[in-house]
Amino acid sequence: MSILVTGATGTVGSLVVQRLAEAGADVKALVRQQRKLSFPAGVAEVVGDLTDVPSMRAALSSVRTLFLLNAVTPDEVTQALVALNLAREAGIERIVYLSVIHADKYTNVPHFAGKHTVERMIESLDVAATILRPAYFMQNERTIQQVIQNHGVYPMPIGSAGVAMVDGRDIADIAVAELLRRDSAPAPLSRMTLDVVGPHVLTGVSAAAIWATATGREVSYGGDDVAAFEAQMASLGPSWLAYDMRLMMAGIQNLGMRGADGTVERLEAMLGRPLRSYADFVTEAIGAG
């Protein structure tokens, strides 16, 4: 029996596949097209689509444990609910689902509300799952790195309520720890929900200061204008996604993104090491160019 990883070619999913393979697990990677990414030796590619029921039934056969990760898309809820229902149909009782922190609080943000719907299904049907709720990914900052370095402005309107940004590699490592824990258990384990955050809480001003220190130049915070942020996002991609991101930024400014007391200590105990800091991420990103 194997572990099926959805979203296997993405930032977190590809790392989950790699880490599971390194741990000696029997891994299947769900892909839409073969050989899009070079997976470690021994990883089996399974061609399928989360909205294509026959392909998902085939992908879920001979699977013991499922890692469910959905991209932010207009049909994200349908993808997740179909996959979970098919997993139940296949008798899979070991699941790790990647949600988002404060999915129950950001009620007007489409992809947060969608993930909360999926969480409600998991809870109401008592699915044996770990729900991981990561905060804002540090890797998202790659999209603004050149703006920061070229213009001396940190443009992400995260405000001052505080965001415990988390490194995607830490998210993957926590996911792998939970997948292996569930996969190796003699019986399905109780449902668990876990916030996944970074070790420090950041504001727009403090994030800009970290970039300033790392680059050796003045970097200022660009401010809280979410309308301008939406316009910039819409120039680069779909308008629905730009608006979704605008609503998320407004939520971050209003509610923040912080884990509960003790979350950092719990995560570091699971990893057996410190969580990666934002300052270290920035230094690494600058070194990589």
ZADO-1210 file (C-alpha; in nm, 4 decimals, padded with zeros to 6 digits):
<atoms>
<atom x="00.0000" y="00.0000" z="00.0000" code="MET" pos="1"/>
<atom x="00.1246" y="00.3465" z="-00.0868" code="SER" pos="2"/>
<atom x="00.0948" y="00.7159" z="-00.0040" code="ILE" pos="3"/>
<atom x="-00.0687" y="00.9261" z="-00.2789" code="LEU" pos="4"/>
<atom x="00.0433" y="01.2886" z="-00.3005" code="VAL" pos="5"/>
<atom x="-00.1779" y="01.5348" z="-00.4869" code="THR" pos="6"/>
<atom x="-00.0355" y="01.8704" z="-00.5967" code="GLY" pos="7"/>
<atom x="00.2846" y="01.6747" z="-00.6453" code="ALA" pos="8"/>
<atom x="00.4534" y="01.9218" z="-00.8808" code="THR" pos="9"/>
<atom x="00.3951" y="02.2314" z="-00.6673" code="GLY" pos="10"/>
<atom x="00.6083" y="02.4095" z="-00.4087" code="THR" pos="11"/>
<atom x="00.4973" y="02.2014" z="-00.1107" code="VAL" pos="12"/>
<atom x="00.3802" y="01.8861" z="-00.2876" code="GLY" pos="13"/>
<atom x="00.7097" y="01.8259" z="-00.4672" code="SER" pos="14"/>
<atom x="00.8954" y="01.8552" z="-00.1364" code="LEU" pos="15"/>
<atom x="00.6530" y="01.6136" z="00.0286" code="VAL" pos="16"/>
<atom x="00.7186" y="01.3596" z="-00.2474" code="VAL" pos="17"/>
<atom x="01.0941" y="01.4043" z="-00.2114" code="GLN" pos="18"/>
<atom x="01.0950" y="01.3751" z="00.1677" code="ARG" pos="19"/>
<atom x="00.8700" y="01.0691" z="00.1652" code="LEU" pos="20"/>
<atom x="01.0934" y="00.8999" z="-00.0908" code="ALA" pos="21"/>
<atom x="01.3991" y="00.9779" z="00.1224" code="GLU" pos="22"/>
<atom x="01.2195" y="00.8158" z="00.4177" code="ALA" pos="23"/>
<atom x="01.1715" y="00.4976" z="00.2149" code="GLY" pos="24"/>
<atom x="00.7948" y="00.5291" z="00.1728" code="ALA" pos="25"/>
<atom x="00.6059" y="00.3812" z="-00.1220" code="ASP" pos="26"/>
<atom x="00.4971" y="00.7025" z="-00.2958" code="VAL" pos="27"/>
<atom x="00.2587" y="00.7793" z="-00.5794" code="LYS" pos="28"/>
<atom x="00.2615" y="01.1305" z="-00.7274" code="ALA" pos="29"/>
<atom x="-00.0604" y="01.2516" z="-00.8905" code="LEU" pos="30"/>
<atom x="00.0213" y="01.4510" z="-01.2063" code="VAL" pos="31"/>
<atom x="-00.1822" y="01.5884" z="-01.4924" code="ARG" pos="32"/>
<atom x="00.0894" y="01.5063" z="-01.7419" code="GLN" pos="33"/>
<atom x="00.3808" y="01.2692" z="-01.7142" code="GLN" pos="34"/>
<atom x="00.7423" y="01.3781" z="-01.6727" code="ARG" pos="35"/>
<atom x="00.6533" y="01.7403" z="-01.5941" code="LYS" pos="36"/>
<atom x="00.8892" y="01.7148" z="-01.2973" code="LEU" pos="37"/>
<atom x="01.1756" y="01.4789" z="-01.2253" code="SER" pos="38"/>
<atom x="01.0781" y="01.2769" z="-00.9174" code="PHE" pos="39"/>
<atom x="01.3145" y="01.0688" z="-00.7029" code="PRO" pos="40"/>
<atom x="01.3796" y="00.7107" z="-00.8046" code="ALA" pos="41"/>
<atom x="01.1017" y="00.4773" z="-00.6989" code="GLY" pos="42"/>
<atom x="00.8239" y="00.7364" z="-00.7070" code="VAL" pos="43"/>
<atom x="00.5374" y="00.6241" z="-00.9310" code="ALA" pos="44"/>
<atom x="00.3683" y="00.8897" z="-01.1432" code="GLU" pos="45"/>
<atom x="-00.0089" y="00.8514" z="-01.1642" code="VAL" pos="46"/>
<atom x="-00.1840" y="01.0575" z="-01.4305" code="VAL" pos="47"/>
<atom x="-00.5144" y="01.2007" z="-01.3137" code="GLY" pos="48"/>
<atom x="-00.7199" y="01.5070" z="-01.2390" code="ASP" pos="49"/>
<atom x="-00.9087" y="01.5837" z="-00.9186" code="LEU" pos="50"/>
<atom x="-01.2262" y="01.6569" z="-01.1177" code="THR" pos="51"/>
<atom x="-01.1990" y="01.3442" z="-01.3349" code="ASP" pos="52"/>
<atom x="-01.3685" y="01.0760" z="-01.1252" code="VAL" pos="53"/>
<atom x="-01.2523" y="00.7667" z="-01.3213" code="PRO" pos="54"/>
<atom x="-00.8888" y="00.8800" z="-01.3108" code="SER" pos="55"/>
<atom x="-00.9140" y="00.9512" z="-00.9368" code="MET" pos="56"/>
<atom x="-01.0710" y="00.6138" z="-00.8663" code="ARG" pos="57"/>
<atom x="-00.7761" y="00.4541" z="-01.0425" code="ALA" pos="58"/>
<atom x="-00.5235" y="00.6771" z="-00.8651" code="ALA" pos="59"/>
<atom x="-00.6691" y="00.5941" z="-00.5222" code="LEU" pos="60"/>
<atom x="-00.6592" y="00.2192" z="-00.5737" code="SER" pos="61"/>
<atom x="-00.3968" y="00.0407" z="-00.3619" code="SER" pos="62"/>
<atom x="-00.3486" y="00.3614" z="-00.1599" code="VAL" pos="63"/>
<atom x="-00.3285" y="00.3517" z="00.2194" code="ARG" pos="64"/>
<atom x="-00.2655" y="00.7199" z="00.2943" code="THR" pos="65"/>
<atom x="-00.3596" y="01.0407" z="00.1101" code="LEU" pos="66"/>
<atom x="-00.2002" y="01.3844" z="00.1084" code="PHE" pos="67"/>
<atom x="-00.4639" y="01.6221" z="-00.0269" code="LEU" pos="68"/>
<atom x="-00.3408" y="01.9574" z="-00.1544" code="LEU" pos="69"/>
<atom x="-00.5549" y="02.1702" z="-00.3858" code="ASN" pos="70"/>
<atom x="-00.4322" y="02.4680" z="-00.5828" code="ALA" pos="71"/>
<atom x="-00.6283" y="02.7930" z="-00.5476" code="VAL" pos="72"/>
<atom x="-00.8739" y="02.7583" z="-00.8377" code="THR" pos="73"/>
<atom x="-01.2402" y="02.8507" z="-00.8939" code="PRO" pos="74"/>
<atom x="-01.3404" y="02.4828" z="-00.8486" code="ASP" pos="75"/>
<atom x="-01.1159" y="02.4115" z="-00.5496" code="GLU" pos="76"/>
<atom x="-01.4045" y="02.3005" z="-00.3259" code="VAL" pos="77"/>
<atom x="-01.5360" y="02.0580" z="-00.5871" code="THR" pos="78"/>
<atom x="-01.1888" y="01.9106" z="-00.6340" code="GLN" pos="79"/>
<atom x="-01.1386" y="01.8539" z="-00.2627" code="ALA" pos="80"/>
<atom x="-01.4843" y="01.7162" z="-00.1865" code="LEU" pos="81"/>
<atom x="-01.4738" y="01.4774" z="-00.4821" code="VAL" pos="82"/>
<atom x="-01.1288" y="01.3543" z="-00.3785" code="ALA" pos="83"/>
<atom x="-01.2317" y="01.3032" z="-00.0157" code="LEU" pos="84"/>
<atom x="-01.5515" y="01.1235" z="-00.1074" code="ASN" pos="85"/>
<atom x="-01.3644" y="00.8948" z="-00.3442" code="LEU" pos="86"/>
<atom x="-01.1033" y="00.8309" z="-00.0759" code="ALA" pos="87"/>
<atom x="-01.3796" y="00.7235" z="00.1638" code="ARG" pos="88"/>
<atom x="-01.5272" y="00.5071" z="-00.1102" code="GLU" pos="89"/>
<atom x="-01.1850" y="00.3411" z="-00.1508" code="ALA" pos="90"/>
<atom x="-01.1618" y="00.2781" z="00.2239" code="GLY" pos="91"/>
<atom x="-00.8740" y="00.5213" z="00.2845" code="ILE" pos="92"/>
<atom x="-00.8684" y="00.6204" z="00.6514" code="GLU" pos="93"/>
<atom x="-00.5336" y="00.7978" z="00.6737" code="ARG" pos="94"/>
<atom x="-00.5415" y="01.1519" z="00.5332" code="ILE" pos="95"/>
<atom x="-00.3456" y="01.4746" z="00.5668" code="VAL" pos="96"/>
<atom x="-00.5285" y="01.7782" z="00.4256" code="TYR" pos="97"/>
<atom x="-00.3530" y="02.1100" z="00.3602" code="LEU" pos="98"/>
<atom x="-00.5925" y="02.3880" z="00.4564" code="SER" pos="99"/>
<atom x="-00.5056" y="02.7446" z="00.5602" code="VAL" pos="100"/>
<atom x="-00.4753" y="02.9189" z="00.8958" code="ILE" pos="101"/>
<atom x="-00.7900" y="03.1009" z="01.0188" code="HIS" pos="102"/>
<atom x="-01.0026" y="02.9339" z="00.7501" code="ALA" pos="103"/>
<atom x="-01.2967" y="02.9812" z="00.9850" code="ASP" pos="104"/>
<atom x="-01.2291" y="03.3534" z="01.0432" code="LYS" pos="105"/>
<atom x="-01.1572" y="03.4853" z="00.6912" code="TYR" pos="106"/>
<atom x="-01.5164" y="03.4078" z="00.5952" code="THR" pos="107"/>
<atom x="-01.5331" y="03.6414" z="00.2930" code="ASN" pos="108"/>
<atom x="-01.2099" y="03.5221" z="00.1283" code="VAL" pos="109"/>
<atom x="-01.3018" y="03.2607" z="-00.1357" code="PRO" pos="110"/>
<atom x="-01.0124" y="03.0194" z="-00.0963" code="HIS" pos="111"/>
<atom x="-01.0252" y="03.0403" z="00.2845" code="PHE" pos="112"/>
<atom x="-01.4003" y="02.9792" z="00.2902" code="ALA" pos="113"/>
<atom x="-01.3546" y="02.6920" z="00.0449" code="GLY" pos="114"/>
<atom x="-01.0986" y="02.5224" z="00.2651" code="LYS" pos="115"/>
<atom x="-01.3217" y="02.5719" z="00.5684" code="HIS" pos="116"/>
<atom x="-01.5995" y="02.3906" z="00.3810" code="THR" pos="117"/>
<atom x="-01.3643" y="02.0975" z="00.3299" code="VAL" pos="118"/>
<atom x="-01.2679" y="02.1075" z="00.6987" code="GLU" pos="119"/>
<atom x="-01.6365" y="02.0922" z="00.7898" code="ARG" pos="120"/>
<atom x="-01.6802" y="01.7783" z="00.5793" code="MET" pos="121"/>
<atom x="-01.3807" y="01.6164" z="00.7474" code="ILE" pos="122"/>
<atom x="-01.5181" y="01.7043" z="01.0905" code="GLU" pos="123"/>
<atom x="-01.8845" y="01.6186" z="01.0283" code="SER" pos="124"/>
<atom x="-01.8003" y="01.2761" z="00.8827" code="LEU" pos="125"/>
<atom x="-01.5263" y="01.2178" z="01.1416" code="ASP" pos="126"/>
<atom x="-01.2667" y="01.1478" z="00.8738" code="VAL" pos="127"/>
<atom x="-00.9410" y="01.0215" z="01.0228" code="ALA" pos="128"/>
<atom x="-00.7302" y="01.3149" z="00.9095" code="ALA" pos="129"/>
<atom x="-00.4746" y="01.5715" z="01.0097" code="THR" pos="130"/>
<atom x="-00.5822" y="01.9196" z="00.8997" code="ILE" pos="131"/>
<atom x="-00.2746" y="02.1368" z="00.8531" code="LEU" pos="132"/>
<atom x="-00.3413" y="02.5107" z="00.8581" code="ARG" pos="133"/>
<atom x="-00.0335" y="02.6962" z="00.7298" code="PRO" pos="134"/>
<atom x="00.0089" y="03.0709" z="00.7483" code="ALA" pos="135"/>
<atom x="00.1339" y="03.2857" z="00.4598" code="TYR" pos="136"/>
<atom x="00.4235" y="03.1156" z="00.2767" code="PHE" pos="137"/>
<atom x="00.7630" y="03.2854" z="00.2832" code="MET" pos="138"/>
<atom x="00.8124" y="03.1573" z="-00.0722" code="GLN" pos="139"/>
<atom x="00.5410" y="03.3989" z="-00.1890" code="ASN" pos="140"/>
<atom x="00.7963" y="03.6746" z="-00.1311" code="GLU" pos="141"/>
<atom x="00.9895" y="03.5535" z="-00.4343" code="ARG" pos="142"/>
<atom x="00.7291" y="03.7299" z="-00.6489" code="THR" pos="143"/>
<atom x="00.8241" y="04.0685" z="-00.5030" code="ILE" pos="144"/>
<atom x="01.1970" y="04.0174" z="-00.4536" code="GLN" pos="145"/>
<atom x="01.3021" y="04.2158" z="-00.7598" code="GLN" pos="146"/>
<atom x="01.0730" y="04.5060" z="-00.6660" code="VAL" pos="147"/>
<atom x="01.2334" y="04.5169" z="-00.3221" code="ILE" pos="148"/>
<atom x="01.5899" y="04.4966" z="-00.4496" code="GLN" pos="149"/>
<atom x="01.5439" y="04.7291" z="-00.7468" code="ASN" pos="150"/>
<atom x="01.3191" y="04.9941" z="-00.5928" code="HIS" pos="151"/>
<atom x="01.3730" y="04.9731" z="-00.2174" code="GLY" pos="152"/>
<atom x="01.0061" y="04.9135" z="-00.1409" code="VAL" pos="153"/>
<atom x="00.8431" y="04.6182" z="00.0332" code="TYR" pos="154"/>
<atom x="00.5107" y="04.6152" z="-00.1554" code="PRO" pos="155"/>
<atom x="00.3104" y="04.3353" z="00.0097" code="MET" pos="156"/>
<atom x="00.0325" y="04.5126" z="00.2085" code="PRO" pos="157"/>
<atom x="00.0445" y="04.2892" z="00.5176" code="ILE" pos="158"/>
<atom x="-00.0193" y="04.5765" z="00.7611" code="GLY" pos="159"/>
<atom x="00.0654" y="04.5775" z="01.1300" code="SER" pos="160"/>
<atom x="-00.1561" y="04.3120" z="01.2928" code="ALA" pos="161"/>
<atom x="00.1196" y="04.0535" z="01.2510" code="GLY" pos="162"/>
<atom x="00.1833" y="03.7559" z="01.0211" code="VAL" pos="163"/>
<atom x="00.3745" y="03.4454" z="01.1338" code="ALA" pos="164"/>
<atom x="00.5073" y="03.3684" z="00.7839" code="MET" pos="165"/>
<atom x="00.6202" y="03.0076" z="00.7421" code="VAL" pos="166"/>
<atom x="00.8764" y="02.8498" z="00.5114" code="ASP" pos="167"/>
<atom x="00.7233" y="02.6045" z="00.2634" code="GLY" pos="168"/>
<atom x="00.9972" y="02.3548" z="00.3480" code="ARG" pos="169"/>
<atom x="00.8791" y="02.3474" z="00.7084" code="ASP" pos="170"/>
<atom x="00.5211" y="02.2932" z="00.5923" code="ILE" pos="171"/>
<atom x="00.6372" y="01.9984" z="00.3822" code="ALA" pos="172"/>
<atom x="00.8375" y="01.8493" z="00.6682" code="ASP" pos="173"/>
<atom x="00.5415" y="01.8736" z="00.9072" code="ILE" pos="174"/>
<atom x="00.3154" y="01.7167" z="00.6427" code="ALA" pos="175"/>
<atom x="00.5599" y="01.4298" z="00.5929" code="VAL" pos="176"/>
<atom x="00.5846" y="01.3709" z="00.9684" code="ALA" pos="177"/>
<atom x="00.2064" y="01.3433" z="00.9884" code="GLU" pos="178"/>
<atom x="00.1780" y="01.1252" z="00.6765" code="LEU" pos="179"/>
<atom x="00.4349" y="00.8805" z="00.8114" code="LEU" pos="180"/>
<atom x="00.2773" y="00.8828" z="01.1579" code="ARG" pos="181"/>
<atom x="-00.0652" y="00.8005" z="01.0170" code="ARG" pos="182"/>
<atom x="00.0635" y="00.5571" z="00.7553" code="ASP" pos="183"/>
<atom x="00.2594" y="00.3521" z="01.0103" code="SER" pos="184"/>
<atom x="-00.0120" y="00.3413" z="01.2754" code="ALA" pos="185"/>
<atom x="-00.1765" y="00.0001" z="01.3235" code="PRO" pos="186"/>
<atom x="-00.5211" y="00.1641" z="01.3122" code="ALA" pos="187"/>
<atom x="-00.6624" y="00.4977" z="01.1933" code="PRO" pos="188"/>
<atom x="-00.5692" y="00.7823" z="01.4276" code="LEU" pos="189"/>
<atom x="-00.7974" y="01.0470" z="01.5723" code="SER" pos="190"/>
<atom x="-00.8609" y="01.3664" z="01.3772" code="ARG" pos="191"/>
<atom x="-00.6241" y="01.6536" z="01.4529" code="MET" pos="192"/>
<atom x="-00.6015" y="02.0199" z="01.3442" code="THR" pos="193"/>
<atom x="-00.2663" y="02.1964" z="01.3570" code="LEU" pos="194"/>
<atom x="-00.1664" y="02.5543" z="01.2733" code="ASP" pos="195"/>
<atom x="00.1668" y="02.5689" z="01.0880" code="VAL" pos="196"/>
<atom x="00.3453" y="02.8995" z="01.1411" code="VAL" pos="197"/>
<atom x="00.6906" y="03.0521" z="01.1381" code="GLY" pos="198"/>
<atom x="00.8855" y="03.1369" z="01.4541" code="PRO" pos="199"/>
<atom x="00.8394" y="03.5150" z="01.4352" code="HIS" pos="200"/>
<atom x="00.5482" y="03.7532" z="01.3790" code="VAL" pos="201"/>
<atom x="00.6110" y="04.0052" z="01.1003" code="LEU" pos="202"/>
<atom x="00.4548" y="04.3369" z="00.9999" code="THR" pos="203"/>
<atom x="00.5022" y="04.5324" z="00.6795" code="GLY" pos="204"/>
<atom x="00.7518" y="04.7581" z="00.8550" code="VAL" pos="205"/>
<atom x="00.9512" y="04.4771" z="01.0168" code="SER" pos="206"/>
<atom x="00.9616" y="04.2740" z="00.6939" code="ALA" pos="207"/>
<atom x="01.0970" y="04.5794" z="00.5103" code="ALA" pos="208"/>
<atom x="01.3614" y="04.6218" z="00.7824" code="ALA" pos="209"/>
<atom x="01.4775" y="04.2623" z="00.7395" code="ILE" pos="210"/>
<atom x="01.5178" y="04.3158" z="00.3647" code="TRP" pos="211"/>
<atom x="01.7054" y="04.6410" z="00.4346" code="ALA" pos="212"/>
<atom x="01.9521" y="04.4629" z="00.6608" code="THR" pos="213"/>
<atom x="02.0037" y="04.1806" z="00.4131" code="ALA" pos="214"/>
<atom x="02.0470" y="04.4060" z="00.1083" code="THR" pos="215"/>
<atom x="02.2417" y="04.6832" z="00.2770" code="GLY" pos="216"/>
<atom x="02.0099" y="04.9483" z="00.1363" code="ARG" pos="217"/>
<atom x="01.7081" y="05.1409" z="00.2567" code="GLU" pos="218"/>
<atom x="01.3805" y="04.9524" z="00.2128" code="VAL" pos="219"/>
<atom x="01.0490" y="05.1128" z="00.3103" code="SER" pos="220"/>
<atom x="00.7058" y="04.9580" z="00.3558" code="TYR" pos="221"/>
<atom x="00.4770" y="05.0412" z="00.0639" code="GLY" pos="222"/>
<atom x="00.1645" y="05.0795" z="00.2749" code="GLY" pos="223"/>
<atom x="-00.1772" y="04.9191" z="00.3189" code="ASP" pos="224"/>
<atom x="-00.3449" y="05.0046" z="-00.0134" code="ASP" pos="225"/>
<atom x="-00.5169" y="04.6777" z="-00.1094" code="VAL" pos="226"/>
<atom x="-00.6860" y="04.8334" z="-00.4148" code="ALA" pos="227"/>
<atom x="-00.3475" y="04.9097" z="-00.5699" code="ALA" pos="228"/>
<atom x="-00.2353" y="04.5586" z="-00.4779" code="PHE" pos="229"/>
<atom x="-00.5374" y="04.4107" z="-00.6561" code="GLU" pos="230"/>
<atom x="-00.4700" y="04.6185" z="-00.9675" code="ALA" pos="231"/>
<atom x="-00.1094" y="04.5014" z="-00.9791" code="GLN" pos="232"/>
<atom x="-00.2139" y="04.1376" z="-00.9320" code="MET" pos="233"/>
<atom x="-00.4808" y="04.1690" z="-01.2015" code="ALA" pos="234"/>
<atom x="-00.2180" y="04.2899" z="-01.4482" code="SER" pos="235"/>
<atom x="-00.0330" y="03.9623" z="-01.3980" code="LEU" pos="236"/>
<atom x="-00.3117" y="03.7060" z="-01.3724" code="GLY" pos="237"/>
<atom x="-00.6868" y="03.6347" z="-01.3493" code="PRO" pos="238"/>
<atom x="-00.9051" y="03.9064" z="-01.1985" code="SER" pos="239"/>
<atom x="-01.0848" y="03.6587" z="-00.9696" code="TRP" pos="240"/>
<atom x="-00.7527" y="03.5571" z="-00.8152" code="LEU" pos="241"/>
<atom x="-00.6397" y="03.9184" z="-00.7774" code="ALA" pos="242"/>
<atom x="-00.9620" y="03.9987" z="-00.5920" code="TYR" pos="243"/>
<atom x="-00.9287" y="03.6887" z="-00.3739" code="ASP" pos="244"/>
<atom x="-00.5758" y="03.7997" z="-00.2799" code="MET" pos="245"/>
<atom x="-00.6995" y="04.1532" z="-00.2085" code="ARG" pos="246"/>
<atom x="-00.9587" y="04.0158" z="00.0334" code="LEU" pos="247"/>
<atom x="-00.6920" y="03.8012" z="00.1981" code="MET" pos="248"/>
<atom x="-00.4637" y="04.1022" z="00.2476" code="MET" pos="249"/>
<atom x="-00.7513" y="04.3002" z="00.3978" code="ALA" pos="250"/>
<atom x="-00.8095" y="04.0107" z="00.6357" code="GLY" pos="251"/>
<atom x="-00.4421" y="03.9993" z="00.7287" code="ILE" pos="252"/>
<atom x="-00.4477" y="04.3712" z="00.8052" code="GLN" pos="253"/>
<atom x="-00.7591" y="04.3321" z="01.0180" code="ASN" pos="254"/>
<atom x="-00.7115" y="03.9975" z="01.1930" code="LEU" pos="255"/>
<atom x="-00.3464" y="03.9099" z="01.1469" code="GLY" pos="256"/>
<atom x="-00.2137" y="03.5554" z="01.0984" code="MET" pos="257"/>
<atom x="-00.0809" y="03.4096" z="01.4200" code="ARG" pos="258"/>
<atom x="-00.0726" y="03.0654" z="01.5710" code="GLY" pos="259"/>
<atom x="-00.2129" y="02.9920" z="01.9148" code="ALA" pos="260"/>
<atom x="00.0182" y="03.0028" z="02.2154" code="ASP" pos="261"/>
<atom x="00.2540" y="02.7062" z="02.2158" code="GLY" pos="262"/>
<atom x="00.2231" y="02.6377" z="01.8428" code="THR" pos="263"/>
<atom x="00.5867" y="02.7155" z="01.7598" code="VAL" pos="264"/>
<atom x="00.7111" y="02.4918" z="02.0391" code="GLU" pos="265"/>
<atom x="00.4827" y="02.2078" z="01.9264" code="ARG" pos="266"/>
<atom x="00.6017" y="02.2334" z="01.5658" code="LEU" pos="267"/>
<atom x="00.9677" y="02.2449" z="01.6631" code="GLU" pos="268"/>
<atom x="00.9174" y="01.9352" z="01.8821" code="ALA" pos="269"/>
<atom x="00.7667" y="01.7542" z="01.5828" code="MET" pos="270"/>
<atom x="01.0566" y="01.8583" z="01.3580" code="LEU" pos="271"/>
<atom x="01.3303" y="01.8088" z="01.6149" code="GLY" pos="272"/>
<atom x="01.4830" y="02.1397" z="01.5073" code="ARG" pos="273"/>
<atom x="01.4054" y="02.5138" z="01.4975" code="PRO" pos="274"/>
<atom x="01.1646" y="02.6502" z="01.2387" code="LEU" pos="275"/>
<atom x="01.3268" y="02.8502" z="00.9586" code="ARG" pos="276"/>
<atom x="01.3250" y="03.2246" z="01.0185" code="SER" pos="277"/>
<atom x="01.2179" y="03.4942" z="00.7751" code="TYR" pos="278"/>
<atom x="01.5591" y="03.6621" z="00.8050" code="ALA" pos="279"/>
<atom x="01.7326" y="03.3404" z="00.7003" code="ASP" pos="280"/>
<atom x="01.4876" y="03.2978" z="00.4120" code="PHE" pos="281"/>
<atom x="01.5568" y="03.6524" z="00.2872" code="VAL" pos="282"/>
<atom x="01.9332" y="03.6016" z="00.3068" code="THR" pos="283"/>
<atom x="01.9015" y="03.2769" z="00.1133" code="GLU" pos="284"/>
<atom x="01.6720" y="03.4335" z="-00.1484" code="ALA" pos="285"/>
<atom x="01.9150" y="03.7180" z="-00.2109" code="ILE" pos="286"/>
<atom x="02.2038" y="03.4748" z="-00.2424" code="GLY" pos="287"/>
<atom x="02.0106" y="03.2704" z="-00.4971" code="ALA" pos="288"/>
<atom x="01.9375" y="03.5826" z="-00.7034" code="GLY" pos="289"/>
</atoms>
